[in-house]
Amino acid sequence: MLFLGVALLSGIACQTSAPPPASTSGTQLAIDIPSPLTGPGRDPIDSAESRAITGAWANLLSGRTSEALETVTRFTSSQAELLRLQAGLAEEPSPGLQDRLETFTDEHSQYAAGWATLSVAAEAAGDEDKALEAARRNSRLWASGPYAARAEELQQRWITDRIERSGEILAGGQPMEALALVDLALALDPENQGALLVRAETLVSLQQGPEAEATLSRLGALPEALILRAEMASAQGRWQHAMDLLDALPDDHPDKSRSLRRAQLMWRISILPPHVQEAVNAESVTRENLAVILLALVPSLEVVNGGNTPLMTDVIGLPSQRAILTVTRLDVMSADRVASLFHPQRSVARPEAQSAIESVCHLAGLSNPLWCEPDMSPDDGCISIQEPVKGMALVDILLSAELKADQ
């Protein structure tokens, strides 16, 4: 593999991985381009011209550009013309050099070395689209050549790496920066599904719903797109639309049952009285909220026989009174029977929430959740209730228990 010494030009903006391999020689940098005498698509030339171009190429590699040009002045083959263009790349590239290389490759479209050279020149000029296009043309013509992997390398650096990095930036709470980076990837590959998904997620984070919906619509029935569209519809309270989208998922999709059941549940909650919705959306669950959530998620508790309903003077007239009476009658939640109080506004701590959920699971014939021990994390498949206890966290735990029972 031969190297041509050229001045280092500024890197591509927002580049997410290293530029093409380069080696140093003194104060110069070398960028990898092919000899005009290599690869398919060359003009037939006689031995004298071949020797002249070989000598000119050696001069070019040694930095003797003038001597290289003088050696091939009298020749008109595609190889000689490409060497003259490469000499221009070795010096300070002129603004029109890329245009001349594009004209050259149009005229010699089967000459792989021309496309490889154009790719390097376009990258140096900051024209990523042309650099990638030319690299792909070269790899198709010269599939087993030393430059065949260049297209994949540029694809990785300018598309795949950018998509991955934009997702990381979004997760780090910088949606504007993530959007700018993923749009660079989409400029090169407008139909890239991964990039479109990250772009849609970024737009959702920026609360640009209509534009996110338009981006997702380009992905059709891709499961990840359907799920994200359903999440958007759910956030807007469009539960029927969310259920329709989730129902379109393949039956064997691992998230279908859970997501669809959750949407159905949230739709049912949305038409229940306001105190139920308040409990589900509570950021710090009270005892009153907990009783309401338990009965809303497992309404069969009302018909379970047994127990004695305690007298509680602080729940009379509350919209949640029915739920509180049910859970205390069944000893799912405790009451102060001496003082006749339930303390509905007291915050719920983790142990009380876990105990209530276990009691409900026992009464409803559901499996108890696997709670995380001190040396475990949710990555181990266990469940951890964080404090302050959130209403939606309890909803998800009970929903998981119901789904497990259905399997």
WOTA-V419889 format. One record per residue. RES is the residue in three letters. NEAR is the number of other C-alpha atoms within 12 Angstrom. Layout:
<<RES:NEAR> <RES:NEAR>>
//
This chain:
<<MET:15> <LEU:23> <PHE:28> <LEU:38> <GLY:34> <VAL:34> <ALA:25> <LEU:28> <LEU:24> <SER:13> <GLY:19> <ILE:25> <ALA:20> <CYS:27> <GLN:29> <THR:25> <SER:22> <ALA:16> <PRO:27> <PRO:29> <PRO:18> <ALA:21> <SER:20> <THR:17> <SER:17> <GLY:11> <THR:12> <GLN:21> <LEU:22> <ALA:29> <ILE:33> <ASP:32> <ILE:45> <PRO:36> <SER:39> <PRO:42> <LEU:35> <THR:29> <GLY:31> <PRO:29> <GLY:24> <ARG:27> <ASP:26> <PRO:17> <ILE:19> <ASP:13> <SER:11> <ALA:15> <GLU:25> <SER:26> <ARG:19> <ALA:29> <ILE:37> <THR:25> <GLY:27> <ALA:36> <TRP:41> <ALA:27> <ASN:28> <LEU:38> <LEU:35> <SER:24> <GLY:30> <ARG:22> <THR:30> <SER:22> <GLU:23> <ALA:31> <LEU:31> <GLU:22> <THR:29> <VAL:34> <THR:20> <ARG:15> <PHE:25> <THR:17> <SER:28> <SER:35> <GLN:41> <ALA:37> <GLU:35> <LEU:45> <LEU:46> <ARG:38> <LEU:40> <GLN:48> <ALA:41> <GLY:32> <LEU:41> <ALA:40> <GLU:26> <GLU:21> <PRO:25> <SER:20> <PRO:16> <GLY:17> <LEU:28> <GLN:32> <ASP:21> <ARG:26> <LEU:40> <GLU:27> <THR:19> <PHE:30> <THR:33> <ASP:19> <GLU:18> <HIS:24> <SER:26> <GLN:25> <TYR:38> <ALA:43> <ALA:46> <GLY:49> <TRP:47> <ALA:48> <THR:47> <LEU:45> <SER:44> <VAL:47> <ALA:45> <ALA:34> <GLU:35> <ALA:32> <ALA:28> <GLY:24> <ASP:25> <GLU:34> <ASP:30> <LYS:31> <ALA:35> <LEU:38> <GLU:29> <ALA:40> <ALA:39> <ARG:28> <ARG:32> <ASN:39> <SER:31> <ARG:27> <LEU:27> <TRP:29> <ALA:20> <SER:15> <GLY:22> <PRO:24> <TYR:38> <ALA:29> <ALA:23> <ARG:37> <ALA:34> <GLU:26> <GLU:24> <LEU:38> <GLN:30> <GLN:26> <ARG:28> <TRP:42> <ILE:38> <THR:30> <ASP:27> <ARG:39> <ILE:39> <GLU:26> <ARG:33> <SER:40> <GLY:32> <GLU:22> <ILE:24> <LEU:29> <ALA:18> <GLY:15> <GLY:17> <GLN:20> <PRO:29> <MET:25> <GLU:26> <ALA:33> <LEU:35> <ALA:27> <LEU:35> <VAL:43> <ASP:33> <LEU:35> <ALA:39> <LEU:30> <ALA:23> <LEU:28> <ASP:26> <PRO:21> <GLU:21> <ASN:26> <GLN:28> <GLY:32> <ALA:39> <LEU:39> <LEU:39> <VAL:40> <ARG:47> <ALA:42> <GLU:39> <THR:39> <LEU:32> <VAL:30> <SER:26> <LEU:21> <GLN:18> <GLN:20> <GLY:24> <PRO:17> <GLU:22> <ALA:30> <GLU:30> <ALA:20> <THR:33> <LEU:36> <SER:24> <ARG:24> <LEU:28> <GLY:22> <ALA:21> <LEU:23> <PRO:28> <GLU:30> <ALA:33> <LEU:36> <ILE:39> <LEU:37> <ARG:41> <ALA:35> <GLU:33> <MET:33> <ALA:28> <SER:28> <ALA:20> <GLN:19> <GLY:22> <ARG:21> <TRP:30> <GLN:24> <HIS:25> <ALA:33> <MET:33> <ASP:24> <LEU:32> <LEU:38> <ASP:27> <ALA:27> <LEU:29> <PRO:19> <ASP:14> <ASP:12> <HIS:19> <PRO:15> <ASP:24> <LYS:28> <SER:28> <ARG:30> <SER:33> <LEU:34> <ARG:30> <ARG:32> <ALA:36> <GLN:29> <LEU:33> <MET:35> <TRP:24> <ARG:22> <ILE:29> <SER:26> <ILE:16> <LEU:21> <PRO:16> <PRO:16> <HIS:25> <VAL:34> <GLN:28> <GLU:27> <ALA:39> <VAL:37> <ASN:26> <ALA:27> <GLU:21> <SER:29> <VAL:37> <THR:33> <ARG:39> <GLU:42> <ASN:43> <LEU:53> <ALA:50> <VAL:45> <ILE:45> <LEU:47> <LEU:41> <ALA:39> <LEU:40> <VAL:31> <PRO:23> <SER:19> <LEU:33> <GLU:27> <VAL:16> <VAL:21> <ASN:16> <GLY:15> <GLY:16> <ASN:15> <THR:26> <PRO:26> <LEU:21> <MET:26> <THR:21> <ASP:24> <VAL:26> <ILE:19> <GLY:11> <LEU:20> <PRO:22> <SER:34> <GLN:29> <ARG:26> <ALA:37> <ILE:43> <LEU:36> <THR:35> <VAL:44> <THR:40> <ARG:29> <LEU:30> <ASP:30> <VAL:34> <MET:37> <SER:32> <ALA:31> <ASP:19> <ARG:19> <VAL:12> <ALA:13> <SER:18> <LEU:23> <PHE:34> <HIS:26> <PRO:33> <GLN:20> <ARG:17> <SER:25> <VAL:33> <ALA:21> <ARG:27> <PRO:19> <GLU:25> <ALA:41> <GLN:32> <SER:24> <ALA:34> <ILE:43> <GLU:28> <SER:28> <VAL:40> <CYS:30> <HIS:22> <LEU:26> <ALA:28> <GLY:20> <LEU:24> <SER:25> <ASN:27> <PRO:33> <LEU:21> <TRP:26> <CYS:19> <GLU:14> <PRO:11> <ASP:11> <MET:14> <SER:16> <PRO:17> <ASP:10> <ASP:14> <GLY:13> <CYS:19> <ILE:26> <SER:28> <ILE:33> <GLN:24> <GLU:21> <PRO:20> <VAL:31> <LYS:31> <GLY:37> <MET:32> <ALA:30> <LEU:43> <VAL:38> <ASP:29> <ILE:37> <LEU:39> <LEU:35> <SER:30> <ALA:30> <GLU:29> <LEU:22> <LYS:19> <ALA:16> <ASP:14> <GLN:11>>
//
